[in-house]
Amino acid sequence: MELLEIMKARHSVRSYIDRPIEPEKREVLNKMVEEINQETGLHLQIIYEEPECFKLALIHYGIIKGARNYICLVGKKSKDLEEKTGYYGEKLVLKAQELGLNTCWVALTRGKSQAKVNPGEKVTCVISLGYGSNQGTSHKNKDLKEVCNIDASSPDWFKLGMEAVQLAPTAVNQQKYYFTYAFGEVSAIAKFGMYSKIDLGIVKYHFESVTGRKVK
Ligand SMILES: Cc1cc2nc3c(=O)[nH]c(=O)nc-3n(C[C@H](O)[C@H](O)[C@H](O)COP(=O)(O)O)c2cc1C
């Protein structure tokens, strides 16, 4: 399936059925994790068959029901850790979607993860993973003009990139990012907001993977 179609099919799923992830699918995801870690120095991990992480989530908003697998986004504390984990976390989310699995980014509504966190490292976020009892629903979008400087003269690839960006998950659907096209190049910033640096990595991945253009 084409990447844009995978993005269209992906929604946050907060309720999971009792079906283990098959070994072949685990292998694909584990291999991607290994490659990312080697390439970036991150310490991403996938924890399977461990329901405790989501059991403490007693707050009403976004309780994650029945999740027993999760991707743990871990890396050395640094200025760009949030953005980097957002970028590579979303790469894994879209691969999971392609494999017929469902996901939800979870910053708040969870307990302690079982990830191995070395001294100097931290967990920026986790992503629940498994077979959903539903496929989720589309989120509402801000007006395109609020999130980028698109106009009649913008190239088609910028429009396509922004379509992909607007399909991306962001914390509490805040969409606190801004993309600027100028002189053939595109840049993006995170506006002030909780987890907006993680969001920035996520939306940059959407833009770059669909257009093949680098976002500064
Ligand atoms: C960094 C980040 C943190 C999130 N944290 C939570 C959370 O703690 N609990 C939850 O239920 N959803 C969480 N979400 C999911 C968002 O609410 C969701 O992505 C957004 O509402 C858009 O919906 P969609 O993913 O279905 O497109 C988080 C998303 C992101 C990107």
The ligand as an SDF file (V2000), in Angstrom:
LIG
                    3D

 31 33  0  0  0  0  0  0  0  0999 V2000
    3.2080   12.9260   21.6380 C   0  0  0  0  0  0  0  0  0  0  0  0
    1.8150   12.3710   21.7620 C   0  0  0  0  0  0  0  0  0  0  0  0
    1.3080   12.0300   23.0130 C   0  0  0  0  0  0  0  0  0  0  0  0
    0.0200   11.4890   23.1490 C   0  0  0  0  0  0  0  0  0  0  0  0
   -0.4110   11.1120   24.3900 N   0  0  0  0  0  0  0  0  0  0  0  0
   -1.6260   10.5110   24.5210 C   0  0  0  0  0  0  0  0  0  0  0  0
   -2.0560   10.0410   25.8000 C   0  0  0  0  0  0  0  0  0  0  0  0
   -1.3580   10.1550   26.8090 O   0  0  0  0  0  0  0  0  0  0  0  0
   -3.2570    9.4050   25.8630 N   0  0  0  0  0  0  0  0  0  0  0  0
   -4.0490    9.2350   24.7630 C   0  0  0  0  0  0  0  0  0  0  0  0
   -5.1040    8.6380   24.8810 O   0  0  0  0  0  0  0  0  0  0  0  0
   -3.6730    9.7000   23.5270 N   0  0  0  0  0  0  0  0  0  0  0  0
   -2.4800   10.3260   23.3960 C   0  0  0  0  0  0  0  0  0  0  0  0
   -2.0640   10.7680   22.1480 N   0  0  0  0  0  0  0  0  0  0  0  0
   -2.9100   10.5700   20.9520 C   0  0  0  0  0  0  0  0  0  0  0  0
   -3.5470   11.8760   20.4480 C   0  0  0  0  0  0  0  0  0  0  0  0
   -4.6040   12.2520   21.3020 O   0  0  0  0  0  0  0  0  0  0  0  0
   -4.0280   11.6690   19.0010 C   0  0  0  0  0  0  0  0  0  0  0  0
   -2.9150   11.3890   18.1910 O   0  0  0  0  0  0  0  0  0  0  0  0
   -4.7540   12.8870   18.4500 C   0  0  0  0  0  0  0  0  0  0  0  0
   -5.9530   13.1120   19.1410 O   0  0  0  0  0  0  0  0  0  0  0  0
   -5.0610   12.7450   16.9440 C   0  0  0  0  0  0  0  0  0  0  0  0
   -5.8440   11.6120   16.6990 O   0  0  0  0  0  0  0  0  0  0  0  0
   -5.3570   10.4490   15.7200 P   0  0  0  0  0  0  0  0  0  0  0  0
   -4.0520    9.9080   16.2630 O   0  0  0  0  0  0  0  0  0  0  0  0
   -6.4650    9.4260   15.7900 O   0  0  0  0  0  0  0  0  0  0  0  0
   -5.1750   11.0130   14.3610 O   0  0  0  0  0  0  0  0  0  0  0  0
   -0.8000   11.3200   21.9970 C   0  0  0  0  0  0  0  0  0  0  0  0
   -0.2760   11.6940   20.7360 C   0  0  0  0  0  0  0  0  0  0  0  0
    1.0010   12.1850   20.6110 C   0  0  0  0  0  0  0  0  0  0  0  0
    1.5330   12.5060   19.2630 C   0  0  0  0  0  0  0  0  0  0  0  0
  1  2  1  0
  2  3  1  0
  2 30  2  0
  3  4  2  0
  4  5  1  0
  4 28  1  0
  5  6  2  0
  6  7  1  0
  6 13  1  0
  7  8  2  0
  7  9  1  0
  9 10  1  0
 10 11  2  0
 10 12  1  0
 12 13  2  0
 13 14  1  0
 14 15  1  0
 14 28  1  0
 15 16  1  0
 16 17  1  0
 16 18  1  0
 18 19  1  0
 18 20  1  0
 20 21  1  0
 20 22  1  0
 22 23  1  0
 23 24  1  0
 24 25  2  0
 24 26  1  0
 24 27  1  0
 28 29  2  0
 29 30  1  0
 30 31  1  0
M  END
$$$$
